[in-house]
Amino acid sequence: MKPAGRLAAAIEILEAIDATDRPADRVLDRYVRDRRYIGGGDRSAIAGRVWGVFRRRARLDWWIKKAGKGIGRDARGRVLADLVLHDRQDVAGIAEMFDGSRHAPAILAKPESEALRRIVGGEFDSPDMPDAVRAECPPWLWPHMEARFGAEVGPAVAALGQEAPFDLRVNPLAGMSREAVIAALAAEQVPAVPTALSPFGLRLDRRRPVDAMAPFKSGAIEVQDEGSQLAALLVGAGPGMLVVDYCAGAGGKALALAAGMENKGRLVLFDVSKGRLDRAAVRLRRAGIHNAERKVLAEGDKSVKRMAGKADRVLVDAPCSGTGTWRRNPDAKWRYGAEDLAELTKTQRSILERAASLVKPGGRVIYVTCSVLRAENEDVVEGFLADSDRFSVLPVAGVWAQSIGETGCPATGPYLTLSPHREGTDGFFVAVLERAAQP
């Protein structure tokens, strides 16, 4: 594809993303699959433009507004502004690509040319920008970020906007040590190093397709961010336990729970989506896990009620705003508003209450989100605890010592909070709540 064709494709994908609630990566993947003529290099360039526009969207929109009439804060306008501000293209060069020919974007209109000339030479990070714009944070969220990070808010939110590293988790059920997996990957010319905090984590030099790697085919590795690995380890799932993954999704954390259980005991995956649980089944088989069962949460189903008060561990990986995963999903930050956050926190509290009803005396419910917002984390947990005299917080350092190791815990308070600028992981929150044992 010529550069003009790649730009036209990026604009089409951005328009399609804006028109749907589907995740941006799935929209992009479908677009490419439907056009087999798009090669690997073209796909990389198109994806780079799409993700780049999302990562720079607040600053692009600020400059588009500053340019005045001529270009809009839409897919085409943002790509045009990105070419000027990020790529440092001149208007004449842009006009050569936006010429309306086959596979190229529509011809560059005179008002667009005039608007672009007004921002040529502009500094992408202008000192005149508001702090939230410079940090690529939706304005309504900025006070929440300040409340979370305080004086570190600038670098913390900026780190959330950077590209994420590529982490793998070694599956001990496959019989390969982390060192053996590193050696096997090196034999395939894939460099990997141990992660700093997770004893089962590996970090690659860059994002790579794993499907063809021998350790993946054998079930020895899975793609999983180090922060997600730590959250699963803090569940403390062990052999012989009844463990529930209440919002299991496609089973990422369930795979780690099963490894801790050594295939002994009972692992139950609940989710509202049969499709996600079907994807989990494929992953469970590849990892060699045979003590897991999947149940769709549906109206009238009595599975949860029958399990009340029986579980040793219940993991609640609650649906959330995903602010901690902006590095991987830069489109997500623009999909939520203040009213959505209010609805999410109600849902999170309701899910935590239902999941906690499954815990037996002396058992634990572990509340996890991939959000950095206090409203979805401490506020939900502390509200739940205020209304329940059966549960109390276990300080996370003690749980870490039991389930991960005596050293290395980055938390000093009752909860684990992770963020890219400090730990180099996605943003995560983990609270371990224990039900009082019966006298």
N, C-alpha and C positions, 0 to 999 in steps of 0.2 A: 504493500500500500504506500502511496505517496503521503507526505506530511499533511496535505489538505484532506485526504481521505481519513486519516487518523483523527484529525480535528473534527470532521463531520461526525464520525462515529462517537467520539467523546461527547459531543453536544447531544446527539440522539440518546445516548445512555443517561446522561444527566437529566434530560427531559423525562425519560421513562421512570427514573427514580423519583422525581418530583411528583409524578402522577400516580404513584402506588404506595401502599404501606409495606410492601415486601422489602426485605433487607437489600441494601445496595449491592452487596457482593453477589447475591443470587440474580439480580437484574442483569448485572454485567456478565455473569457466567452464561445466562440464557441467551443474551445478545450474541456472544461469541460462538456458542454452540450452534446457533441458527445460521451462522455465516462461516462455513467451513473454509472459505478462502482466507480468513484472517489467520496469519501465521503467529508463531510464538513471539517474534520480535515486535510485530504489530500489536499483539495483545498487550505486551508489557508496556509499550508506549501509550496505548489508549488507557489502560488501567492507571498508569502513572499520572496522566492528565486528570482523569476522573477523581482519583483520591487526592491529588494535589489541589484541585479546586475546592474539594470539601475541607481540606486542612487549612486553606487560605481564605475561606469564604467570607468571614467577617471583615477581613482587611480588603478583600476585593470589593465587597459591597460598600464599604466606606469610601473607597476611591471612585466607584461608579456614581455614588451620590454626589461626590465632589465634582465629578466631570459634568454634571448637569444633564440636560436632555440629550438624547441621542442613543444611549445604550441603557438597557434595563438590568435589574437585578434578577436575571434569569439565566438559564443554561448558556445561551449564546453570548449574552453580555459578560458573564463571568469568564468564559473562555477567552473572549476578546481582551478583557482587562488583564487576564493572567498572562497572555502573550506579551503585553506591553510591560507589565510590572515585574513579572517573574522571569520571563524569557528575554526581556529587554529588546523585543522586536520593534522595528519602526513601522509606521503605518503603511508605507509603501510595500514592505515585505508581507505584511498581513493581507493587504489587498490582493497580492499575487496568489495567495492561497484561498482567500474568500472570493472566488471569481465566478461562482455559479456553474462551473463546468460539472460534468458527470463525476459523482463521488465526492465532490468538493462542497463546502458550505455555500449557502446562498451569497450572492454578490454583496460586497461591503457597501452599504448605503452611505450617502454623503453625510447625514447626521451622525452616523456611527464613526466615520473617519474624523469628523470635527471633534467629537467627544474624546476619542482616543488621543488626538493631538494635545488635548488639554491636560492629559495625565502622563504623557511621555516624559520620562526622566524622573518621575515621582519616586520617592523612597518608599519601599514596600512597608517598612515599619516606621511610619512617620511619627515624630514626637507629638504631633497634634492629636493623635488617636487616643480615645479613651482607653483606660487600662483593660477593660473587658474586650475591646476590639483587638488590641495588640496581642492579647493572650488567646484569641480565638475562642471566646466564651460567650454564649448567649447572654445578653444583658440581665435578664431576669435571674440567671443562675449565679451571677458574680457575687452577690451578698452571701449566698450559701457557700461558695468557695472561700470567701474571706473568713467566714465563720469556722470553716474546717481547717484552713491552713495558716491563717494569721499572716505574719510577716513573710511567710514562704509562698504566699498565694501566687505571685508572678511565676517563679520557676516551677511550682507544682502544676499549675494549669498548662504552662508551656510544655512540660514533659508529657502531659496527657495528649498533646497534639502531635507528638513525634511518632515516627513509625516504630511499631513494636518489634522486639527481638523475636526469634523463632525458637520455641522451647519444645522439648520432647520429655515424656516420662518413661522411664524404664520399667517394664512389667516384671516383677520378680517371679511371677508364676511361670514365665517362659524359661526360667532356668539360666538366664544370662545376667552376669553382674554388670554394673554400670561400666566398669573398665573394659569388659568383653564387648559391650555394645559400641563403645568408643572405638575400639580396634576394628570391629566389623564395619563401622561407618567409614573409618579411615581407608579401609581396603576398597571402598567404593568412591574414594576421593571426596568424602564429605567430612570436613573437620568439625569436631564437637568438643565442648569442654563441660565439666561439671558445673551445675548452677551453684550459687553461693549458699542458698538456704535449704532447698529440698534435697534430701539424700538420694532421691531417685531421678533428679532432673538433669537434662542436658540442654545446652544452648548451642545452636548452630551459628555459623558465620553469617547466614542470611536465610530468607525464606526459600525453601526448596520443596519440590514435589516428593512426597514420601512413599507413595503407593508402590513404586518400583523397587524400593530398598528392601533388601533381604530381611533385616530385623523387623520391618513393618509387616511383611508377609507372614513371618513366623509368629507374630503377636508380641514380639519383644519390646516394641516401642509404640507409643501413641502421642499424637500432638496434644500438648496441654501446657498452658502458661504455668510458670513456677508458682505464682500466687494461688492458682486453682489447685495445684498439687498440695500446697500447704494447708489450704482449707479442708481438703479431703482427709489429710493425715490427722488433723486436729479432731476429727470425729472419734478417733480412737477405736475404730472397728477392729475386732479381734476374732479369732477362730471360735466357732460355736455360738456366736451371738445371733440375735434377731436384729437386723439392721434395716432401716427404711430410708430410702432416698425419695423424699416426698415430692419434690419437683425435679424429677430425674432428667427431663429433656432427652437428649440423644445419648445420655449415659456416660459423659466424660468423667464425672466424679465417681459414678458407680463402679467404673473400672478400677479406680484406685481403692475404693472401699473393699471390693472383692479381693484385691491383692492382699490387703491387710488381714482379711479373714482367712486367707490361705485355702479358699474354696471349701471352708468348713463353716456350717451354720446356714442361716437363711437370709438372703438379701432380696428385698422387695423394692421394685422400682414403680413409683406412682407418677403419672403425668396425665394432663388433660388431653394430650395429643397422641393418638394412636400412631401417626406417622413418625413422630419423634421416637416413640418407644420401639417401632419397627427398625429404625436406624440403630438404636441401642442394641437390638438383638444381634445385628451383624457384627458390631464391635465386640460384644461379649463373646461370641463364638470364636472370633479371631484370637482373642486374648486367652482362650482356654478356660473360660469361666462357666461352671455348670451348677452353681448354687444360687442362681438369680432367677427371679420370676418378675413378670411385668404385668401391671394392672392399670387400665385406663380409668381415671377419675371421672365418673359419669353420674348424672342425676339418678338417684334411687339405688345406686350400688352400695352394698352393705359391707364391702371389704374393709373399709377404714373402721367402721363401727366394731366389726368382729375382732379387730386387732387392738382395740383400746386397752391401754395399760399393760401391754405385753412387750414392747420393744425395748431392747437395751440401748440402742442409739437411733435417733431420728435426725437426718440431715434435711434442713430446709434451705435449699438454694433458691431464695425467693425471687420472683420476677421483680425487676427494678429498672431504674432509668438508664443503667449501663454507663454511668459517667466514668467508671473505672476502666472501661474498655474503649474509650474514644480513640486510643492509638490504633486499634484494629477496626473500629467501626466509626470513622469520622463523620459519617452521615447521621449517626444516632443523636448527636447533640442538637441537631436542628429539627428533630421530630417531636420533642416534648416541650410543654409549656407548664406554667405554674399550676394550672388546673389539673394537668395530668399527674403531676407529682402528688397533689392532694389525694387523688384517686388511688395512686399506687400505694401510698402509705396505709390507707384503709385496707387494701387488699393484703398487704404484707402482714398487718396485725391479725387479720382474720385467718390467714394461712398458718401463721405461727401458733395461734390458739388451737386450730384443728390438729396440727402436727403434734403439738405438745400433749394432746389427749392420748396419743399412742404410747407415750413413754411410761415404763413401769417404775415403781418406787426404786430409787437409786440409779435410775437410768438418766440419759442425757438427751437434750435436744440441742442441736447446733444450728444457729441461725447465721446464714451467709448471704451476702450480696456482693455484686461486682460494682457497687456504687461507693463514692466517697462522701456522699451527703449525709450529714447527721440526721436529717429528717427521716431517712430510710433505714438508719442504723441504730444509733444509741437511743433515739427517741422512740422507735418501735419497741426495742427490747425493754427499755426502762418503763414504758407505758404498760407493757405486758406484765412485768414484774410487780408493778404497783398494784395490779389487780389480782395477783396470784400469790398466795402464801406457800405454795407447794414447791416453787422453783427459786433457785439462787444462782448467781454468777460464780463460775469457777475462774479464778485468775488465770489468764491465758498462759503465763509463763510456766505455771505448774503443769498445765495440760501439755504444753510444748515439751517439757522435760520427760513426761510419760510417753508421748507418742512420737516425738521426733528426735530428741536428744537433750542432754543436759545443758548444752551451750547453743548460742546462735539466735535465741529468740529476740526479735527486734522490738517487742512490745514491753512497755513498763506499766501500763494500766490494766484494767480488767479485760479489755478487748484487744484483738489483733486488728490493726489498721495498716494496710499496705498501700503504697503509691509509687508510681514510676520514678519520681525524682529522688526518692530515698532508697527504696529496696530494688528498683529496677524491674519490678513486676507490674502487672496490671493493678488497678486500684481494687482492693478487697476489704471487706469487713467480716470478722468472725467473732461470734459470741457463743460461749459454751455454757449452757444452763443445765443444772442438775436438779432432778426431782428429789425431794426429801425421802429418805428411806422410812418405811413404816416402823413405828416403835415396836 
